[in-house]
């Protein structure tokens, strides 16, 4: 004879059998009957993982519970939540031959845009270099600067860790916080520059009926949506934007082709030349433009399995990074040099890079459509940068680890958007000063980032980079080698830099009194100091 189940047991059975559509089950506030247990005033939600462990997800009542439920809904619908926590092997994608394609297209979409074109323009416009000098600088400095970026990207699958988290294993926990903060500032600066270009492009596309500020806001919101969703959305966008921008730039080269020979015309050579200060200054700008990607390179590769071969991944990232930068900056330099012989181009160039492109493409309806595409190309650069800036923020300010990654995208956007609006009126000067200064801090960061995995923790794996100590201050390096090498490197950098607001005594010794060799000398000194001090640090601390 079967006995009747208590009412609360019936409700729990209903909960257990609540359908697989993951509907929310709301138990009653109370139950009648003597001796029956009261169900807590909490929302229970069916969850496959929780059900497998014999438990159910609970949400507090009120606004907090509603917020947590909303966050879970976002994650269930594909929004990426993981921040800087190391990615376990069982939560990674299966490696196929197609796994490498998104890595190539992501970096290509990063740089097949108008910002790379602008970097080419400043060679002749700001550093006074002719075609041969500009081309040589672009090719040589970009090829060299891309090597650390591609190498850092290959360590993502080996460790499952984001780039600035890996830095803790060489720099130390607290020095990594400082570099994480500097990296955030770097990316915010880059995003401000790209947003300015996007706003200018949309303003031209609207026949100047839209202000720069409105265009900046529109581009920023599009980039925010993509970065909010996460890495999969970024890969989809890059796969879409990359081929489109190839066609656009080929068309731009074709349209301007009849006048590009003027890049080596007499007017161009009279307006430019070759100086040591110009070559070194432009070289510093190109290094800063490219090598700073090494501080975020592995942020996009942790989804690949640990057995991912290093060489194919290196080549995919390296080619995806360097080919767009070289080709588009060369085109930018050629167009700027040709503008010295074409009055319409020269007048447009004085206003801004988007105006130069607008003049080249004819200023008609087709040109306005091209400007919209250029704006979207900027979004393909900004969205991944927002993604990585949030991750660096979690390293710089560790309590942000508790904040979901997608909320950090909103915070980053709220920071760089007003900066872009304020700086929209002085783009050229901002790009020159910002790109050059970027190379200075990387002179302190790059040597330890390369030396640690190549010498002290070789081969890179979860054994040499134990994942369980990724946030353990007492088990990570104390940071002595990083601190000492930085203390030695900073004075050399200051003495070797050449900017409008500061020229060091070493820079003044170079021909014409303004040769910027800060990155080269700074990185050399940091390397020479870091090697022995890090050896002693490991020997006596065991970290």
N, C-alpha and C positions, 0 to 999 in steps of 0.2 A: 504494500500500500504506500503510495508516494505521498510525501508530505509537501504541503505548500511552501514555496520559497518566501522568505521575508521580502518585504517590498524593496528594501535597499539592495538586496541581492539581485532582484529582478532588474533594477536600474543599472547595476554594475554589469550584468550580463548584456544588457542592451548596449552599454558602453563598449564592451569587448567586441560585440558584433556590429558596432556602428560601421556603416559601409565604407568600402575602400576608397570612396571619393574624398575622404579626409574632411567630411563635414564636421563642424564644431558641435559638440554635445554639451548641452547646458542642463545639469541636474537641478532639481528643485531645491529651493532654499531650506526646506525642512521636510521631515517625514512623520506621519502620525504613527502611533503605536508605541506600546511600552517596550522599553529596552532596545529600540531600534537605533542604530548609529546615525548620527547627523553627517551628511555629506558636506565637506567644506565649501564655502562660498567662493569657488574658483572655477574658471572655465577649463574644461578638459578637452583636449584636442587629439584626435587620433593621429598617430605618428608611426610610420613603419619602423624606423630605427628604435624608437622607444618601445613599441609593441614587441619587437624582437627581444628586448631586454626585460620584458615583463613589467614595464612601467608606462606611464602616459604623461605627455607633456602638460604642464599646468601653467595657467596664466593668472596673475593676480587680478583682482577686480579693479576697475577704475581706469584712469588714463594710462598708467604704466602697463597694465595688461593689454590695453588696446594697442599701445605702441609696439609692444613685443610681438603681438599677433600680426600687426602690419609688417614688421620686419621679416617675420617668418614667411608671410605671403610673398614678399619680394624675392626672398631666396628660393622659394619653391617654384617661382616663375622665371628663374634663370639669372637673377641678379647675383653677382659674385660678392660674397661676404668676407672671404679670407683676407686678412691683412698680412702682417709680416711673420705670422706663425709658420714654421717650416712645413713644407708639404710632404706628407707621408707617401711612400712608394705606391701604396694601394689606392691612392687618390689621384693618380696621374693618367694621362692619355696613353693609349697603345701606340707604340712607335711603328710608323709605316713610312714609305717613301714620300708620302704626301705631308708628313709631319713637318718637313723642312720648308715647304712652300710658304706657310704663314709667317715664318721667321724672316724670309726674304722680303715678302710683300709688306710686312709691317715696317721694316726699316726703310724700304723704298718709299712707302707712303709718307713716312716721317719726313723725308727730305726732297721728294719730288714736289716742291711747292715754291711759292713766291719768296719765302725767307731765304732759301738757297740762292735764288736769283739776286736778291738784295746783297747777299754776302759777296757775290761776284761784282756787283756794281761798285762797292766801296773800294775795291783795289785801285781802279783808275781815279774814282771821284774823290776819295779821301787820302789815299796814300800816293797818288800821282804816278802810278806804275803804267808802263806801256803794255802792249799785248803780250810780248814774249815774257816779260817779268811777271805779269799777272798770271799767265798760264802756267809758268814753271812753279810759282808759289802754290797755286791751287792744286796742281797734280801732286807735287812732292809732299807738301804739308798734310794734305788730306789722306794720302796713302799711308803715311807714317802714323798719323793720329788715329786711323781706323783700327790698327792692330790691337791696342789695348782693349778697345771696345768689344771686338769680336772674341778675344780671349776671355774676357770677363763673362760674356754671355754663355760660353761653354761650361762654366762652373755651376750654372743654375741647375741643370739636371743632376750633376754629381752630388750636390749638397741638398737640393730641395729648398734652398734659402734665397730670399731676396738679396739684392746686391748690398745694401747697406747693413744688413744683418751679417752677411759674410765678412764685412769690414771689421766687425767687432772682434773677430778671431785674430786679427793682426794689429789693428789700431788700439784695441781695448774698448771696454764698454763706454766709458765717459768720453774719450776722444771721438769715438764713433758718433756720439750724440752731437758733438760740435760740427763734425763734417756732415752729418745728416741735416743739421739746420742750414749750413752753407749750401748744401745741395738743394734744399727746398727754395732758398732764396734765388739760386741759379735758375731753377725751373720756372719760378714765378716771373723772373725777369724775361726769360725766353717767351713765356706765354703772353706776357704783356706786349712784347714786340710783334708776335704773330697776330695777336688780337687787333693791334693797330693796323697791320696790313690788311686783315680781313675787313675791318671797318672801312678802310679806304677803297677796297675793291667793291664793296656793296654800294658805297656812295656813288662811285663812278657808274656802276651798273644801273642805278636809279636815275642817271642823268643829273646827279647832284641834288636831287630832291630829298634824299636821305642824308642826314648828318653822319659824320664819322662815328659819333658816340652811339647812335642807334645801330649802325652796322656792327660795331664792336660788341654790343650787348647780344645781338642776334647770333653772331658767331660763337660767343661764349656759351650761350644757352644750348646750342646744338652740341658743342664739345662736351658740355656737362652731362647731357643725357647719355651720350655714348660711354663716357668714362664711368658714369653711375652704374651702368649695366655690368661692365667688367670686360675682361680680356677677350672673351668670345665675340663680343660686339665689336671690339677694336679690330680683331682679325677679319671679321666680315667687312667692315668698312675699308680696311686696307686692301683687301682683295678686290673691292669695287673701285676704290679711288685710284689705285696704282695704274691700271691700264688706261683709265680715262685721262689721267694727267700725262701719261706718255704721249697720247694722241694730241693733247692740248699743246704740250711743249714742242712736239714735232711740227705742229701747225704754226706755232709762234716762230720757230726757226725758219720754216718755209716762207712765211710772210716777210720776215725781216732779212731773209737771205740775200735779196738783191742789193742790200745796203751794208751787209756785215763786212764786206771787203774794206769798207771805210775804216774799220778798226785799226788797220795798218796804214791809213792814209796820212798825208803830211800834217793835216790839222790835229790828228790824234797824237802824233809824235811830238808836235810842238807843245801840246798841252800836258804831256806826260814825259816820263823818263825812267831811269833806273838809279835808285839810290840805296845805300846800305840801310838807312833808317826806314825807307819805304818798304823794302823787302822784309826786314825784321819785324816792322810793325804789322804789316799785312799777315806775315807768318804767325805772329802771336794771335791775331784775330781768327785765323783759320784753325789754329790749334784749339782755341777756346770754343770755336763753333762745333768741332767734331769730337774732341777727346772727352768732353764733359759727359757724353753719353755713357762713358764707362761707369759712371756712378749710378746708372739705372739699367745696365745691360741685361743682367740676369733676372730682372723683375718679370720678363716676358718669357722665360725659358724653364721655369720651375715645373710647368705642367708636363714636360717631357720626362720619360723614364731615366733612371740613373745610368742605364747601359747605352744611352745615346752616344754614338761615336763623336769624338771631339772634332775631327777634321771637317766632315760635311757640315756640321753646324757652324763651325768657324767660317767656312767659305760662304755659306748662305748669309750670315749676318754681315760679314765683311763686304761682300759684293753688293748686298742690298743697301748698305750704308754708303760706301764710297762712290759707286757708279753714279747715283743720282746727284750727290753733292758735287762731284767733279763736272759732270755734264751741264748741270743747271748753272753752277757758278761761272763756268766758262762762257756760257751763253750770256749771262748777265754782264760779265766783263766786256764781251764783244759788243753788246748793244750800247753800253755806256761809252765805249771808245768811239763807236760809229756816230754817236749823238754829237760829237764835236764837229762833225761835218754835215749834220742834218739839223737845221734850225728848229723844226717842230719837235724833234726828239729832245734836243737840248733844253728847250723851254719846259717840256713836260718833266724831264729828269730833275730839274731844279725844284719842282713841286714835290715829287715823290716817285718811288719805284712803280706803284700801280699806275700812276699817270704816264710814265714812260711806256709801260706795256700797252696801255690804252691807246696811246698815240701810235705805237707800232702796228696795232691791229686795226687801225682805221677809224676809231671813235664812233662807229655806227652801231646798228642793232646787234650784229655779230660780235662786235667788241664787248658790248655790255653782257652778252651771254658768257663770253670768255671770262669776264671779271667775276661772274657768279661762280664759275668753276674754280677759279683761283681762290675764292673765298672758301670753298669746300675743301680745297687742298690744304689750306691752313688749318681747318678743323681736324683733318687727318693727322696733323702734327700735334695739335693742342690736346686732343683727347687722351692719347697715351701719356702725355706729359703730366696731365692732371692725375691720371692713375698712379704714376710713380711718385709724384709729389706727396700724395697722401701717405704712401708707404714710407718715404723718408721722414715724414712728419712723425710717424709712430716710433722711429728710431731716435729722432731728436727729442721727442717728448714722450717717454715710455708709457705714461698713463693713457695716451691716446689708443693704445692697443685695445682697450675696452670699447672704443668707438668703432662701429662697423665701417668697413672700408668705404662703402658708398656714401656715407655721410661726410667723410673727409673730402670727397670730391666736391661737395657743396661748399665746404669751408675754404678750400683752395681757390675755387672760382670767386668766392666773395672777397678774397684778398687781391687777386691779380686784376680783376675787372676794373676797379677804380684807378689802379696804377696805370693801366692801359689808356683809360680815358684822359687822365692828366697828361700822359706823355705823348699823346697823339700828335702834338704840334712840332715835335723835335725828333723825328724818327732816326734820321741819319746819324746825328750826334750820339743818340742813345745807343744805336747799334754798334758804332765804333768803340765807344767807351766800355760798353757792357761786354762785348765779345772778347776784347783784349784782357780785361780784368779777370774773366772767367779762367783763362789759362793759368793765372797766378796760383789760385788755390789748388788746382789740379796738380801743380808741381809738388805740393805737399802730400797729396792723396794718392797719386798714381804709383809712385815707387813702392810704398808698402803694400798696395793692393796687388801688385804683380809679384813682388818678392816673396810674400807669405805663401801663396799657393805653389809657386814654382820651386822654392827652395826649402822652406821650413815645414810645409804641409803637403809635400809631394809624395805619392799621387793624391790628387784631390778626391776625397770620398767621404762617406759618413763616418769612417773610422778616424781620419785625420781632421775632419770637421764634425766632432760629436754633436749631434743635433740636440741632445738632452741638456746642453749647457748654453744654448743660444741666448738665454736671458738671465744667466747666473753670473752676477757680478764677481763673486768669489772664485769662480772657476775660469773665467775668461782672462786674457792677458791684462796686466795692470796698466798697460799703455805707455810704459817708460820709453820704449824705442820710438814710438810715434811722437811723444812730447819732446824728447831731446832732438830728434831729427827736424821737427818743425821749428823749434827754437833756433836751430842753426840755419835753417833754410829761409826763414822770414827776412832776416837782415840782407841776405844775398838777393832775394827777390826785390826788396825795396831799393837796393842799390843798382839793380839791373833793369828796372822798369822805366818805360818812357811813355808818359801820358801828358795831356795838355795841362793837367793839374800837378804833375810831379815827374821829374826826370832825375834818376839816381846818378851817383857819381860814376859808376861803371858805364852806364848808358851814355853819359856825356863824353866819355873817352872815345867812343866810336865815331866814325866819319860823320860830320855834320852835327854831331852833338846830340843825337837822339836815336840811338839804336837799341831797340827793346830785345834783350836776351834774358829776360827774367825767368821764363819757363825753363829754358835750356840749362842755365846755371843753377837755378833753384832745384830742379829735379836731380841734377848731378850731385849737389851737396847733400840733399835728403837721402839719396841712395847710399852714398859713401858713409853717412852717419848711421842710417837705419840698420845696415847689415851687421856691424859688430855689436851694436847695442841690443839688437833683437836677439842675437846669439847668446849674449850674456843674460838677457832677461829670461830666456827659455831655460838656460842652464841652471840659474839660481832660484827661479820661481816655479819651474816645471809647467808653466802655462804658455 
